[in-house]
């Protein structure tokens, strides 16, 4: 999976998980620098399961509503 495909996968799945639009999730990934983090830590993250990633993103954002 390419880095771009991985970022798209994360955005789309997190949007579905949180019942938000993909564009809103994308904005929040950019604003919080999570999108850059996904690229810099791609090697560690891209093999993780969907449930792990959703939990990881929840922790990244903390208790804030996105």
Protein Blocks (a to p, Z undefined) as FASTA:
>chain_A
ZZklmmmmmmmmmmmmnopafklmmmmmmmnommmmmmmmmmmmmmpcfklmmmmmmmmn
mmadZZ
